[in-house]
């Protein structure tokens, strides 16, 4: 089982509704998509391809390489199928491995039991085949085996990522209720930003949106900030596979001059955090940070600029009634100061969004953890027309 050179099904997972942006990334890398769902993109490739995908993708969670699919109707059937896999060709007999799973079957009432059956099968197989016993635990620091079992069909994967790819490695200080890096990247990739005109991010918090914008425009891949992946623990892995692919990331970096990326926040502590994170990402020199109320943010003249805000939306941080005035002020700010721009509001509270009282040109669905959110787009022409009645948002 030469997984680094043998093609199989690769399933790249992502958070709900990030798949359109993820698909665009995968296609841009030259791969042909087999299927796209709400939370995944599927293609055919080798574990060598998985290395490249892990290092380059901004919107992904895990990169999974399929090793076996089969009908399955009980834990015993699962065990029997797993002990037929040649695990000694995938991991060293004395290695460490962990198991993750996504199970929906009436015979399983506790997901940990399914994980235990997978662990038992691998350990029993390796002990019988090699007279050695691998160690196992919950930390994703070695080989990671993933079980997907839905109804009467099961599939076993090697998770080539290990720790999630949604975190891009630069956020040394998270700030208050930060937006996940992969989500921030997906929202930016969903805008009409031409990567030449200004990108303005009032209410920047820990700076994630502004930092991701700078990383995207300079072609700095997430793999530049990470050096540990689960694929490194598989039999057949050679360090040159990784170092060669990683060197290509450096070659892709694009020097950008004259581009305005502006990030502001009323909190000096938030701006200090954002600067620290931007320095860790290597893009601090590209972002103009300022401490000010969002309405005082400098908006450079532009016909194609983007202004993007991620205000509080009540569920976690603010009281909804107190935020109504904030959203109304956001509408005034975009109408009066952002002429010529395309405005974007990311929110999980559509009732509050009505207080902006500007007509949306697009509404793009996302999820922030379990919260159903929208990225709302506004064309901010000179004299943007107010909506006299609340706009119904879906």
C-alpha positions in Angstrom: 0.0 0.0 0.0 2.2 2.8 -1.3 -0.1 5.7 -0.3 2.3 8.4 -1.3 2.2 7.3 -5.0 -1.2 5.4 -5.2 -4.3 7.5 -6.0 -7.4 7.3 -3.9 -10.3 9.4 -2.9 -9.3 12.6 -1.1 -11.9 14.4 1.0 -11.1 17.9 2.1 -13.4 18.9 4.9 -14.3 22.5 5.9 -16.8 24.4 8.1 -20.3 24.6 6.8 -20.7 26.8 3.7 -17.0 27.4 3.2 -16.9 24.8 0.4 -17.4 27.3 -2.5 -14.3 29.2 -1.5 -12.4 25.9 -0.8 -13.4 24.6 -4.2 -12.0 27.7 -5.8 -8.7 27.2 -4.0 -8.4 23.6 -5.0 -9.2 24.4 -8.7 -6.6 27.2 -8.6 -4.0 24.6 -7.5 -4.8 22.6 -10.7 -6.9 19.8 -9.3 -10.1 18.5 -10.8 -13.1 18.4 -8.4 -15.2 15.2 -8.2 -17.8 16.5 -5.8 -18.6 19.5 -3.6 -20.8 19.4 -0.6 -21.7 21.8 2.2 -18.7 20.8 4.3 -16.3 19.1 1.9 -14.6 19.0 -1.5 -13.7 15.6 -3.0 -11.0 14.8 -5.6 -8.6 11.9 -6.6 -5.0 12.0 -5.7 -2.1 10.6 -3.7 -0.8 11.4 -0.2 1.9 13.5 -2.0 -1.1 15.6 -3.3 -2.3 15.8 0.3 1.0 17.4 1.3 0.5 20.1 -1.2 -3.1 20.6 -0.3 -2.3 20.9 3.4 0.4 23.5 2.9 -1.7 25.7 0.5 -5.3 25.7 1.5 -6.8 28.6 3.6 -10.4 27.4 4.0 -9.9 23.7 4.8 -10.2 21.9 8.1 -8.7 18.4 7.3 -7.3 16.6 4.3 -8.4 13.0 4.3 -7.0 10.1 2.2 -9.4 7.1 1.9 -7.9 3.7 2.5 -11.1 1.6 2.5 -14.8 1.8 2.2 -17.3 -0.9 3.0 -20.9 -1.8 4.0 -21.1 -1.8 7.8 -24.0 -2.6 10.1 -22.5 -3.3 13.5 -19.4 -2.7 15.6 -18.3 -6.2 15.0 -18.5 -5.8 11.2 -16.4 -2.6 11.6 -13.8 -4.5 13.6 -13.6 -7.3 11.1 -13.1 -4.9 8.2 -10.4 -3.0 10.0 -8.3 -6.0 10.9 -8.1 -6.8 7.2 -6.2 -3.5 6.4 -2.4 -3.9 6.2 -1.6 -1.3 8.9 2.0 -2.3 9.1 2.4 -0.7 5.6 0.9 2.6 6.9 2.5 3.0 10.4 5.5 1.8 12.3 4.7 -1.0 14.8 5.8 1.1 17.8 4.2 4.3 16.6 1.7 6.5 18.2 -1.8 7.0 16.6 -5.1 8.5 17.4 -8.6 8.0 16.1 -11.3 10.6 15.1 -14.8 9.8 13.8 -18.1 11.0 12.5 -20.6 8.2 13.1 -24.4 8.0 12.6 -25.6 4.5 13.1 -28.2 3.0 15.4 -25.8 0.5 16.9 -23.6 3.3 18.2 -24.9 5.4 21.0 -21.5 6.7 22.1 -19.1 8.0 19.5 -16.2 7.1 21.8 -17.2 3.4 21.5 -16.7 3.5 17.7 -13.2 5.1 18.2 -12.4 2.3 20.7 -13.3 -0.4 18.2 -11.1 1.2 15.6 -8.2 1.4 18.1 -8.7 -2.2 19.2 -8.7 -3.5 15.6 -5.4 -1.6 14.8 -3.7 -2.7 18.0 -4.8 -6.3 17.7 -3.7 -6.4 14.0 -0.3 -4.9 14.7 0.4 -7.1 17.7 -0.5 -10.3 15.7 1.5 -9.1 12.6 4.6 -7.6 14.2 4.6 -8.7 17.9 4.6 -5.0 18.8 1.9 -2.8 20.1 1.5 0.8 18.9 0.5 3.4 21.6 -2.7 5.4 21.2 -4.3 8.5 22.7 -6.4 11.5 22.0 -3.6 13.9 21.0 -3.3 14.4 17.2 0.5 14.2 17.3 1.2 11.1 15.3 -0.7 9.0 12.7 -4.4 10.0 12.7 -7.1 7.5 11.5 -10.6 8.8 10.8 -13.8 6.8 10.6 -16.8 8.1 8.7 -19.8 5.8 9.2 -23.2 6.8 8.1 -26.2 4.4 8.0 -24.8 1.2 6.5 -21.8 2.6 4.7 -18.4 3.2 6.4 -15.1 4.6 5.1 -11.7 4.7 6.8 -9.3 7.6 6.1 -5.8 8.6 7.0 -6.2 12.2 8.2 -3.0 13.7 6.7 -3.5 17.0 8.6 -3.7 16.1 12.2 -4.3 19.4 14.0 -7.0 21.4 12.1 -6.0 23.6 9.2 -8.5 26.2 10.2 -6.0 27.9 12.4 -3.2 29.5 10.4 -0.6 29.7 13.0 -0.1 33.5 13.5 -2.7 34.3 16.1 -0.5 34.5 19.2 -3.2 36.5 21.0 -6.8 35.6 20.1 -8.5 38.8 21.3 -12.2 38.9 22.1 -14.5 36.4 20.3 -12.1 36.2 17.2 -13.2 35.1 13.8 -11.7 31.7 12.8 -8.9 32.2 10.3 -10.4 29.9 7.7 -13.8 31.6 8.0 -12.1 35.0 7.6 -10.3 33.9 4.5 -13.5 32.4 3.0 -15.4 35.6 3.6 -12.7 37.7 1.9 -12.5 35.3 -1.0 -16.3 35.7 -1.4 -16.1 39.5 -1.7 -15.5 41.5 -4.9 -12.2 42.8 -3.7 -9.8 43.1 -6.7 -6.7 42.9 -4.5 -5.5 46.3 -5.9 -7.9 48.7 -4.3 -8.0 49.5 -0.6 -9.2 47.0 2.0 -10.6 48.8 5.0 -11.5 46.9 8.2 -13.0 49.0 11.0 -13.8 47.2 14.3 -10.8 44.9 13.5 -10.5 43.3 16.9 -7.5 40.9 16.8 -6.9 41.8 13.2 -7.8 38.5 11.5 -9.7 40.0 8.5 -6.9 42.5 7.7 -4.2 39.9 8.2 -5.9 37.3 6.0 -6.4 40.0 3.3 -2.6 40.7 3.4 -1.8 37.0 3.3 -4.1 36.5 0.4 -2.8 39.4 -1.7 0.8 38.5 -1.1 0.2 34.7 -1.9 1.5 33.8 1.6 0.2 30.3 2.2 -0.7 28.9 5.7 2.0 26.3 5.4 4.6 28.9 5.9 3.6 29.2 9.5 3.3 25.5 10.4 5.9 22.7 10.4 4.0 19.7 11.9 1.4 17.5 10.0 0.1 14.0 10.5 1.4 12.9 7.1 5.0 13.1 8.5 4.4 10.0 10.6 3.3 7.7 7.8 5.5 4.9 6.3 6.9 6.1 3.0 7.2 9.7 4.0 10.4 11.4 3.1 11.3 14.8 4.4 12.2 16.0 0.9 8.5 15.6 0.0 7.7 18.3 2.5 10.7 20.6 2.1 10.4 20.7 -1.7 6.7 21.6 -1.5 7.4 24.2 1.3 10.2 25.8 -0.7 7.6 26.5 -3.5 5.5 28.5 -1.0 8.4 30.9 -0.6 8.7 31.2 -4.3 5.0 32.1 -4.6 5.2 35.1 -2.3 4.4 38.3 -4.1 5.8 41.7 -3.2 2.9 44.2 -3.1 3.5 48.0 -2.9 1.1 50.8 -2.8 -1.8 48.8 -1.6 -3.8 50.2 1.3 -5.0 47.8 4.0 -6.4 49.7 7.0 -7.5 48.2 10.3 -9.0 50.2 13.2 -10.5 49.6 16.5 -11.7 51.8 19.4 -9.7 49.5 21.8 -6.0 50.2 22.1 -5.6 46.7 23.6 -7.2 45.2 20.5 -4.9 47.1 18.2 -1.9 46.0 20.2 -3.1 42.4 19.8 -3.7 42.8 16.1 -0.2 44.2 15.6 1.3 41.3 17.4 -0.6 38.8 15.3 0.3 40.7 12.1 4.0 40.6 13.0 3.7 36.8 13.6 2.1 36.5 10.1 4.9 38.6 8.5 2.5 41.3 7.2 2.6 44.0 9.8 4.3 46.4 7.4 1.4 46.1 5.0 -1.4 47.1 7.4 -2.1 50.7 8.7 -3.4 50.2 12.2 -5.1 53.0 14.2 -7.0 53.4 17.4 -10.3 55.2 16.8 -14.0 54.8 16.7 -15.1 53.0 13.4 -16.7 56.2 12.1 -13.4 58.0 12.2 -11.6 55.4 10.1 -9.7 56.9 7.2 -11.3 55.9 3.9 -9.0 56.5 0.9 -10.7 57.6 -2.3 -11.4 54.6 -4.5 -14.0 53.4 -7.0 -13.3 49.7 -6.2 -12.3 49.6 -2.5 -13.8 47.2 0.0 -14.9 48.1 3.6 -15.6 45.1 5.8 -16.9 45.0 9.3 -17.6 42.1 11.7 -19.6 43.8 14.5 -20.8 42.1 17.6 -24.2 40.5 17.2 -25.5 39.9 20.6 -25.4 36.1 21.1 -22.1 36.2 22.9 -20.8 39.6 23.7 -23.4 42.4 23.6 -26.9 43.1 24.6 -29.0 43.3 21.4 -30.8 46.5 22.3 -27.5 48.3 22.9 -26.2 47.1 19.5 -29.1 48.6 17.5 -27.6 52.0 17.7 -24.2 50.6 16.6 -25.7 49.0 13.5 -27.6 52.2 12.7 -24.3 54.1 12.9 -22.6 51.5 10.7 -25.2 52.3 8.0 -24.6 56.0 8.4 -20.8 55.5 8.2 -21.0 53.4 5.0 -23.5 55.8 3.4 -21.7 59.0 4.2 -18.0 58.1 4.2 -17.6 55.0 1.9 -18.9 56.3 -1.5 -17.5 54.2 -4.3 -16.7 51.2 -2.1 -18.4 47.9 -1.8 -19.4 47.4 1.9 -19.6 44.1 3.7 -21.1 43.3 7.1 -20.5 39.8 8.6 -23.2 39.2 11.2 -25.2 36.4 12.9 -28.1 38.7 13.8 -30.3 39.6 10.9 -32.6 41.6 13.0 -29.8 43.9 14.0 -28.7 44.1 10.4 -32.0 45.6 9.5 -30.9 48.7 11.5 -28.3 49.4 8.8 -31.1 50.4 6.5 -29.2 50.0 3.3 -30.2 47.7 0.5 -28.1 44.5 0.2 -26.9 43.5 -3.2 -25.9 40.0 -2.1 -26.4 37.8 1.0 -23.9 34.9 1.4 -24.5 32.2 4.0 -21.8 31.2 6.5 -21.7 29.6 9.9 -19.6 30.9 12.8 -19.4 27.8 15.1 -23.1 27.0 15.5 -24.4 30.5 14.6 -26.1 30.9 11.2 -24.5 34.0 9.8 -24.6 36.2 6.6 -22.0 38.2 4.8 -24.1 41.1 3.6 -22.9 43.1 0.6 -23.8 46.8 -0.1 -23.0 48.8 -3.3 -22.1 52.2 -1.8 -22.6 54.5 -4.7 -22.6 58.3 -4.2 -25.8 59.1 -2.4 -26.6 55.5 -1.5 -30.3 55.2 -1.1 -31.8 54.6 2.3 -34.4 51.9 2.7 -37.5 53.5 4.3 -38.7 50.2 5.7 -36.8 47.3 7.2 -35.3 45.1 4.5 -36.2 41.5 5.0 -33.0 39.5 5.2 -32.8 35.7 4.9 
